[in-house]
Amino acid sequence: MRNLHRLIYHSRFSPSFPKTVEDQDHEIRLIIQSSIRNNRLTSLTGMLLVRGDQFLQVLEGPSEAVKVTYGRILADRRHMAAKLLSEGRAEARLFSDWNMCAHRLSRADDAILATLDRGTKPDLSNLNAHSAITLLKAVRDVQASTLARQTA
């Protein structure tokens, strides 16, 4: 795809986001269901990571579709303090098999984050563009491996 675009951003839950993990997980499922429907129509792929009260997401696809989707995210009452980590042309999709996937990082994942963030307190907002894409690809690979084992 000649017009392939990739965008990575970080944001936090807004004060109106549900407070309990159970309610948050329900809200995240709603986000993913809507994203899958919309992304299929616009040829977008990507992944959404959730840690504590933070989102880290990569979107990839046609430039205009990525920009419109990011604009919708910025206007979404569930997000606040969005920070663009990376945006631009991409040579190939890194998440071609994912219309959208969500993964909630656990405390066990803190060691991965600490390594990527050079030992500082694990916080998705501290990630630079390179560390963010490294983390997203690692989660993608673990999820793909897990799914392959489940279907074998």
N, C-alpha and C positions, 0 to 999 in steps of 0.2 A: 504494500500500500504506500503510494507516494506521499500521501497526506497524513501519515501516521504521527500522532502527537501524544506525548506523555506528560502527565501533571501529577505531582505528589504534594500533598498538603497535610498539615497537622491542625487540629482544632480541639476545643474542649467542650464538654457537655455544658449547655446553658443551664441557668438556674431552674428552668421549667422542665428539664429532663427528669424522668423518674428517679427516685432516690434509692429504691431497693434493687439489688442485683437481679432479682426475679423480674421486676417490672422493667428494668433496663434491658435485660435480655429479650423480653417481649417487644419492646420498642425497636431494638436492633433487628429483630426478625422482620418487623414491618418495613424497616428501611431496606433490608436486603430483598424482600419480596417485590417491593416497588422498583428497586434498582434493577433487578433481573428483567422485569417486564420492560422497563424503559430502555435498558441497555441493549436488549435484543433488537429493538426497533432502530437504534442509532449506531449499531456495530461497536459499542463500547465494551471493554473488558477492564478488569481491575480487581483490587482486593481492599478490604476494609479491616484494619486491626483496631481493637479496643483494648485499652489498658486503664484501669481505674476510671477516671472521668475524661479520658482522652481518646480521640480518633486519630488514626494515621491511615491515609488512603492514597492509592495510586489509581489513576484513570488513564486509559489509553484507547485511542481510536482516532476517527477523523477529527481534525483540528476544531472545526466549528462545534461538533457534538461535545467534545471535551470541555470547551469553553462555556457552552450553554449549561452543561451539567454542573460545572464548578460554580457558575453564577447562581444556579438553583440551590446549591449547597450553602453558599454564602448567605442566601436569603432565608434559609431554613431555620426556624426558631429553636431547633434542637442543638445547633452549633453556635459557638462563640469563639472569639479570639483566633480566627483562622490565620494560619501562617503558611504561605506558599514556600515550599522547600525546593521545588524544581519544576520547570515547565519548558517544553520545547519539542523539537522534532525528534522522532525515534526511528531507528533503523528497522527494528522488528518488535513485535509484541513479546513481552515477558510473561503476560498473563492471558495467553490466547485461549486457554481452556476455561477461563473464569468469566462468566457474564457479570458476576460479582460474588464474592465470598467474604464471609466475616469470620474473624477468629478473635476470641477474647484471650489476651495474654494473662497467664497466671503468675503467681509469685515465683514459681519454679522457672519461669522464663526470665526472671530478673538477671540471672547470670549472663544470659545472652546479651541483654541490653547493656549491662555493665561493661562487657567486653567490647561491644560496638561503640560505646560512648566513653571508652578509655577509663573505666573504673569510677566514673562519677555516679551519683545517685541515679538509678534507672528512671528515666522520664522521657517519654516520647518527644516532648518539646525540645529536648537537648540534641536530638539527632540532626545531623546535617544531611544533605541530599544523598550522598554516597552511603552513609550508614542506614538511612531509611530504606533505600532500594535493596541493600544487602539483607536487612531484616525481612522485608516483604518477600524477597525471593527465597529466603530460608524457610519462612512459614509456608510459602507455596510448595516448596519441595517436600517438606514434611507432610503436608496435607495430601499431596499427590501420592506419596509413598504409602501413607496410611490407607487411602482409598484403594490403591492397587492391592494391598494385602487383604483388605476386606472383600474384594471381589474375586480373589484367587481361590 
